[in-house]
Amino acid sequence: MSETLSMLMWIVVGIFAVAWIVSFVMVRKQKHRELDKGANPALVKHMVRNNPIILAYIATPILVAIGAAILYYFLR
């Protein structure tokens, strides 16, 4: 069971890493274009810190890792 869980955790880490890289590349490509005319000036000023999607990309792997650790603890 431990080997399967470990393999699944590495697959999830890989998926999140690829999603993070793709998102970051897309943000950089769109950095000089204003797609939303009514955008909050704070968001335009600092695109990573004030962007809820980027914050979700940071929080999701952390929460998945905590959930996997809890699951591993109860299944062993």
C-alpha positions as CSV (number, residue, x, y, z in Angstrom):
1,M,0.0,0.0,0.0
2,S,2.8,2.4,0.8
3,E,4.4,2.0,-2.7
4,T,1.1,2.7,-4.4
5,L,0.5,5.8,-2.3
6,S,4.0,7.0,-2.9
7,M,3.7,6.6,-6.6
8,L,0.3,8.4,-6.6
9,M,1.8,11.3,-4.6
10,W,4.7,11.7,-7.1
11,I,2.2,11.7,-10.0
12,V,0.2,14.4,-8.3
13,V,3.4,16.4,-7.6
14,G,4.3,16.1,-11.3
15,I,0.9,17.3,-12.4
16,F,1.0,20.3,-10.1
17,A,4.5,21.2,-11.3
18,V,3.5,21.1,-15.0
19,A,0.4,23.2,-14.2
20,W,2.4,25.7,-12.3
21,I,5.0,26.1,-15.1
22,V,2.3,26.4,-17.8
23,S,0.4,29.0,-15.7
24,F,3.5,31.0,-15.0
25,V,4.4,31.0,-18.7
26,M,0.9,32.2,-19.6
27,V,1.0,35.0,-17.0
28,R,4.3,36.2,-18.5
29,K,3.0,36.1,-22.0
30,Q,-0.1,38.2,-21.0
31,K,1.9,40.6,-18.8
32,H,1.9,43.4,-21.3
33,R,-1.7,43.0,-22.5
34,E,-4.7,44.2,-20.5
35,L,-7.4,41.6,-20.9
36,D,-9.8,43.0,-18.4
37,K,-10.5,46.7,-18.7
38,G,-11.9,46.8,-15.2
39,A,-9.1,45.1,-13.5
40,N,-8.1,46.1,-10.0
41,P,-5.0,48.3,-10.1
42,A,-3.4,46.3,-7.3
43,L,-3.7,43.1,-9.4
44,V,-2.1,44.8,-12.4
45,K,0.7,46.2,-10.2
46,H,1.7,42.8,-8.8
47,M,0.4,39.9,-10.8
48,V,1.5,37.0,-8.6
49,R,0.8,38.2,-5.1
50,N,-2.7,39.5,-5.7
51,N,-3.8,36.8,-8.1
52,P,-6.2,34.3,-6.5
53,I,-5.5,31.6,-9.1
54,I,-1.8,31.7,-8.5
55,L,-2.4,31.6,-4.8
56,A,-4.7,28.5,-5.4
57,Y,-1.8,26.9,-7.3
58,I,0.4,27.4,-4.2
59,A,-2.2,26.3,-1.6
60,T,-3.5,23.2,-3.4
61,P,-0.3,21.1,-3.4
62,I,0.2,22.0,0.2
63,L,-3.3,20.9,1.1
64,V,-3.0,17.7,-1.0
65,A,0.3,16.9,0.8
66,I,-1.3,17.4,4.2
67,G,-4.3,15.2,3.2
68,A,-2.0,12.5,1.8
69,A,0.0,12.5,5.0
70,I,-3.1,12.2,7.1
71,L,-4.4,9.4,4.8
72,Y,-1.0,7.6,5.1
73,Y,-1.1,7.9,8.9
74,F,-4.6,6.3,9.1
75,L,-4.0,3.6,6.5
76,R,-0.8,2.2,7.9
